[in-house]
Amino acid sequence: MPAFCELADQLRTTGAPAPLVEAARAAAEDELRHAVIAAGVTATLGGRAVSLEPPALDRRPAAAGAAGLARLAAESWLDGCLGEGAAAACLAAEAEQARSPELGRAQRAIAADEARHAQLAWDVLAWTLSVGEADLRRALKSAVATDRVAEPGPADADLAHLGCLPPEQRQRIAREVQETAGKRLEALTRR
């Protein structure tokens, strides 16, 4: 949630169109809802109440001008196009495997939101490319060169019955998202 509040501030500072700013604010609200959904599912499956702490609201100050556009482009690529895209794909796959109907519904709902957040990142990226200069493309090229697919951690067999994907499958999905996103970015930067 704080990341999307920061994104809304950064978009406003760089003069982004109002619909992008509003979409970032809506995504922050989605993240709060995700926390409530996850707590509800956890409480149901765990058989006891779960408490939520308020989100931290510490944010970086927004950057203006070319530096702000470069930040938007790089972070939209890494956190949105790749991160949110992989999260959406993994959650959708997990929803199909979940044995609990409540968990499957929650995962499908959050996956849809994460897919919308990934699309927001693509929209922000397209906007930055439409208004940015050559230094923006250099910053984006540097971000693209960063390999964001994390190595899988140890598998937790206790979570498989809940539909949680093994780390190797999450990594494979993230690499597929990265490959598809790379092709989409190539097409976007040729315009």
N, C-alpha and C positions, 0 to 999 in steps of 0.2 A: 504494500500500500504506500509506504513512504516513497518508494522509487517512482511510482506513477504520479504522486504529488510533485516530486522533483521534476519529472518529465513535463508536467503541465506548466510549471514555472519556467523551465528552460524553453519550451515552445513559445510561451508568451513573450519572453525576453527577446527571442530571435525574430519575432514578428510573424510567427506561423499563423495560418488561417484558423479562425475561431473553431471550426469543427474538429481540428486536430487537438486543440487544447481541451475541448469538451470531451472528446473521446478518451484522453488521458485521465481526466477526472473520473469519468465513468469506469475506467479500468481500475482506479484506486478503490472505488466502491465495490467492484467485483472481488478484489482481493480481500476486503473485509468480509464479504459474504462467504468466500472460500474458507476463511478461518472458522466461521460459525458452522458451516456445513461439515468441515473436517472434525470439529469438536463434537458435533452431534453424532456423527458416525462413530467416532472413537468412544464416546460415552455409551452408545448403544451396543457396540461390539465388545467393549470392555466391561460393561455392566456397572459403571460408576460415573459420577459427574466429572466433567472436565472444566477447568476455569481458564479463561483467556485474559491475558494482560493487554492493556492498550498498546497499540503500535508505537514504536519510537518515531518521533517526528523530526529528528535531526536530518537536515538536508544540506547539501552543498549549495553554495550560492550559484545562481544561474550565470552562465558565461554569455557575453554579448558578442555580436559580430561573427567573424570567421571562426573564432575559437568555439563559440557556441554551436555553430552549424557543424563543425567537425565533431564535437562531442555528441551531438544528436545523431549524426550519421554513424559514427563508430558504435555507440551504445545501442542504437536501433538495430544494427546488424547483429552484434554479439548477443545482446540480452533479449532482443525481440525476435528478429527473423530466425535466429538459431535457437536461443534458449526457450522462448515461449513456443516456437514451432515444435521443438522436440518434446516439450512438456505436453503439448496438446496431443501429439501422436502417441506418446507413451500412455497417457491417461486413457485415450480412446481404446488402445489395445488392452489395457488393464480392465477397463469396463466390460469388455467382451469376455474376460476370463473370471471375473468376480463371481464368487458363489453366493454372495449376499446380494439380494436385489437392491437393498438400500445403498450399499457401497457402489454397485454398478450405476445406479441413478446419479449418485453424487459425482462419480468419476466422469460420467457422460456430461453432466452439467458444467463441471469445471473444465473439461476438455474443450467444450464449445467456447467458453470464455477465453481460454488460453489461445485458441485458434483466432479469435477476434483480436486478442492482444498482439499476436504475431502479425495479423493484417494491419493493425495500427502501426506497427514498426515498419512495415513495407511502405505504408502511406507516408510516414514521417521521412523515411529514407528517400522516397521519390520526390518529396517536397524539397528536402535539402539539396538534392542533386539539381533540381530545377532552378534554385536560387544561388547555389554555391559556386565558387571559383575553383581553379586548379588545385589549390591547397586542400580543399575539401576532398577531392578525389584521391589525393595522396594519403590523407588521414584514413579514408575509407579503405584504400588498398592495404595499408598497414594493419587495419583491424581484420580484414579478410585473411591476411596471412597468419593470423593467430588461430591455432588449432584449439577450438573450444570443446571438443568431445573428450570428456574426462574418462580416465581408465576406470573400469568397473571395480567396485569394492567387493568384499566377500559376500557371497550369496547368503541370504537369510531364508532357509527352507521353511521356517515357521510362518512366513508371510505369503508363501505361494498359494495357500488355500484361500487367501483373501483376493487373489488375482494380481498380486504384485509381480511384476516382471523380474526375472533374474537380471543381474547387472549386465551380463553379456548381451541380452536382448535389448535392454535400454540403450546400451552403447551402439548396437547395430542400428536401431531406429534413429538415434541422434546423428549417426554418420549418414544415413539415408536423407534425413532432413537437411543436413549440411550440403550434401551433393546437389540435391534439388534446389536449395536456396542459392547455391553458387551459380547454377545455370540461370536462375531467375534474375540474379544480380547482373550477370553478363548482359542479358537482354535489356535490363533497365539502364545500364550504363552506356549502351550503344545508341540510345535515343538521342 
